[in-house]
Amino acid sequence: MRIYIAHNYGRRRGLGPRTCEANVNHSILIERELRLAGHNPYNPLLLHYTHKGWGQTLTEEEWHKACSEWLRFCDAVLVATPPAAGNSGVQREIEAAQIIGIPVYYSIGEIL
């Protein structure tokens, strides 16, 4: 199954580079677990390495659009971390998945 990993990142919410990278590393562990179980996950937090070190980067809206376009190619969404308070990318990904009618799972155990 193609699974979109919805995971908090935090740069736009003011979290520092180490915390953001820790979030990326956590999403990679989840991605590995899904791959080992035979799934084909999409991990948007890997884009961290695309813009790491940029003085100027895409806006939040542009990043959300770039990531959420992949939802239509996925069979499900795994909410790997609870949505952060405020304008959460994870919450927006959940809502987008519901609009296109793909299942949203809230634990990896629901999938494995």
C-alpha positions as CSV (number, residue, x, y, z in Angstrom):
1,M,0.0,0.0,0.0
2,R,1.2,3.5,-0.8
3,I,1.2,5.4,2.5
4,Y,1.6,9.2,3.0
5,I,3.4,9.9,6.3
6,A,1.9,12.9,8.0
7,H,4.4,14.1,10.6
8,N,5.0,17.4,12.4
9,Y,8.1,19.3,11.3
10,G,8.1,22.6,13.1
11,R,10.4,25.1,11.3
12,R,7.5,27.5,10.6
13,R,6.4,27.2,14.3
14,G,9.8,28.4,15.4
15,L,11.4,25.1,16.3
16,G,15.2,25.0,15.9
17,P,17.2,23.0,13.3
18,R,18.0,20.2,15.8
19,T,14.4,19.7,16.7
20,C,13.3,19.7,13.1
21,E,16.0,17.2,12.2
22,A,14.9,15.0,15.1
23,N,11.3,15.1,13.6
24,V,12.8,14.1,10.2
25,N,14.7,11.3,11.7
26,H,11.6,10.0,13.5
27,S,9.7,10.0,10.3
28,I,12.5,8.0,8.6
29,L,12.2,5.3,11.3
30,I,8.5,5.1,10.6
31,E,9.2,5.0,6.9
32,R,11.6,2.1,7.4
33,E,9.1,0.2,9.5
34,L,6.5,0.6,6.8
35,R,8.9,-0.5,4.0
36,L,10.0,-3.6,6.0
37,A,6.3,-4.5,6.2
38,G,6.0,-4.4,2.4
39,H,4.4,-0.9,2.0
40,N,5.6,1.9,-0.2
41,P,5.6,5.1,2.0
42,Y,5.9,8.7,0.9
43,N,7.8,10.8,3.4
44,P,7.4,14.5,2.8
45,L,9.7,15.4,5.7
46,L,12.6,14.3,3.5
47,L,12.2,17.6,1.8
48,H,14.0,19.0,4.8
49,Y,17.2,18.1,3.1
50,T,16.1,20.0,-0.1
51,H,15.8,23.3,1.7
52,K,18.3,22.8,4.6
53,G,20.6,25.8,4.7
54,W,18.6,28.0,2.3
55,G,18.5,31.6,3.4
56,Q,15.2,31.9,1.7
57,T,12.8,29.1,0.9
58,L,9.3,28.4,-0.2
59,T,6.3,29.7,1.8
60,E,4.3,27.5,4.0
61,E,1.6,27.4,1.4
62,E,4.0,26.4,-1.3
63,W,5.5,23.6,0.7
64,H,2.0,22.4,1.7
65,K,0.9,22.3,-2.0
66,A,4.1,20.5,-3.1
67,C,3.6,17.8,-0.4
68,S,-0.1,17.4,-0.5
69,E,-0.2,16.9,-4.3
70,W,1.3,13.5,-3.5
71,L,-1.8,12.5,-1.5
72,R,-3.8,11.7,-4.6
73,F,-1.2,9.0,-5.5
74,C,-1.4,7.4,-2.0
75,D,-3.8,4.7,-0.7
76,A,-3.8,6.0,2.9
77,V,-2.4,8.5,5.3
78,L,-0.6,7.6,8.5
79,V,-0.7,10.3,11.1
80,A,2.7,9.7,12.7
81,T,2.4,12.5,15.3
82,P,-0.6,14.3,16.6
83,P,-1.3,17.6,14.8
84,A,0.5,20.6,16.4
85,A,-1.6,23.4,17.8
86,G,-2.5,26.2,15.4
87,N,-1.9,26.0,11.7
88,S,-0.7,22.4,11.5
89,G,0.5,20.8,8.3
90,V,-0.6,17.4,9.7
91,Q,-4.1,18.7,10.3
92,R,-4.2,20.1,6.7
93,E,-3.0,16.7,5.4
94,I,-5.7,14.8,7.3
95,E,-8.4,17.2,5.9
96,A,-7.0,16.8,2.4
97,A,-7.1,13.0,2.7
98,Q,-10.7,13.1,3.9
99,I,-11.7,15.3,1.0
100,I,-10.2,12.8,-1.5
101,G,-11.6,9.9,0.4
102,I,-8.6,7.9,1.4
103,P,-8.3,6.3,4.9
104,V,-6.5,8.0,7.7
105,Y,-4.7,5.9,10.2
106,Y,-3.6,7.2,13.6
107,S,-1.1,4.5,14.5
108,I,1.2,2.2,12.6
109,G,-0.4,-0.7,14.4
110,E,-3.6,-0.1,12.4
111,I,-1.7,-0.7,9.2
112,L,0.7,-3.5,10.2
